[in-house]
């Protein structure tokens, strides 16, 4: 039985809320982490300097006012404070990050999308006459080199048998009318930790003479103990092995919308996956 909490992908690695070509993850500056947000199995903070990847170094494809080529995003808990390269400021929120993929053989390969979080913010673009801006999108965490995880295991064993044991006897009788034979079956369950012994005895009698014709006995050992082994693999996320990609829609109220695409170096964090195996 495998357990792992995954939040569904809102966008694929190379497909945000708008389409972009290519899947190259270039470098850009980063910022230190602050209060860490936590999702199921994911502890990441998306603070950083996001630099534009589109023509002319733009982060916002087209807009009124001066071009936006970078955003400084500061995350504290689920709150965001954003400043663009023109000095305009915005505030918003980020959802809990969710794991997107499983590691393979305890590692993530280069290019794997690790996690993502939904982002929204609003503010006024001073370079466009104070026009109101609304942004909705996603930040993806993507491996830029192979990430090897470390795995720990924990086994929990239990037994369903009573420690002092006990015996349960069941008797059934049937009659074979064709051959005029009585068949009596006696089943004994002898319970005890860590197993139950089941003994079944079947005797066939001639009804007219009462003579025993045959006797068979079957003994079955039932293992009543069970165990659950939980394996937890932890992947350490750093600026060296992970990059963040911001994608979405930049909406200028009354003037339309435009695509956004920006990259930032990753920050310190963890991603954990858990596998639980049960057996007897």
C-alpha positions, 0 to 999 in steps of 0.5 A: 500500500503506497501513500503519498500526498499529491496536489494535482498539477495545475500546469505541466513543466513547460506549460503554465497558464499560457504557452511558452516554447522550450524547457531550458532552465537558465540561472538567475539570482536568488534570495534567502529563505524566510518563514517556510510554508509547508504542504503535504510532504513539501517544505519550500519557500519561494522567495527570490529574484525572478528574472524574465525569460522572454524576448528582451529579458521581459518577464511580462510579455507586453503591457502598458508602461515600462517593461517588467523584467524582474520581480523580487518576491518575499514570502512569509507564511502564505503571504507575498510581498512583490516589487518589480524592477520599476519600483511598483509593489504588490501583495498577495498569497501563495497556496501550500506547495504540493509534490508533483512527482515521485522520485525513481529509485530514491532520486529525482532526475534533472528536469523533473518537476518536484512541486508547485504552488498557486500564486495570486497578487494585486497592486498598481503599476506606477509606470502605467499611470497607477493601473490596477494589476491582478496576477494569477499563476503557478510557481514550479520547483524543477530539478536542475541536477539529479537529487539523491534522497536519503531513506529511513524505515520504521517497522511496526509489528502487531498480533491479532491473537490473544496471548492466553489462547483459546479453543473454538470447536465447530461440528457439522453433519451431512448425509450422503443419501446415494451411498447411505453414509453419514459424514461428520466434520469437527473443526478445532481452532486453537488460538495463541500468539503468534499463530492459530492452529486449525484442525479439521477431522472428517469421519465417514460412517456407514449409516446402516451398520455404524461402521467407520469407513474413513477418517481424515485430518487436516491441520492448518497453521494461520499466522496472526501477526502482521507488520507495517513498514514505512519508508520515508525518503527525504530530498534536500532542496538547495539553490544548487539543485533546484530552480523556481519558475513563475508562470501565469497571467498579468491582468491590467484592469481595463487593458487586457492580459499578458503572459508571464515567465520568470526564473529564480534560483531555489532556496533551502527546503525539503520534499518527503515521500512516504511508502507504507508496506503491510504484510503477514 
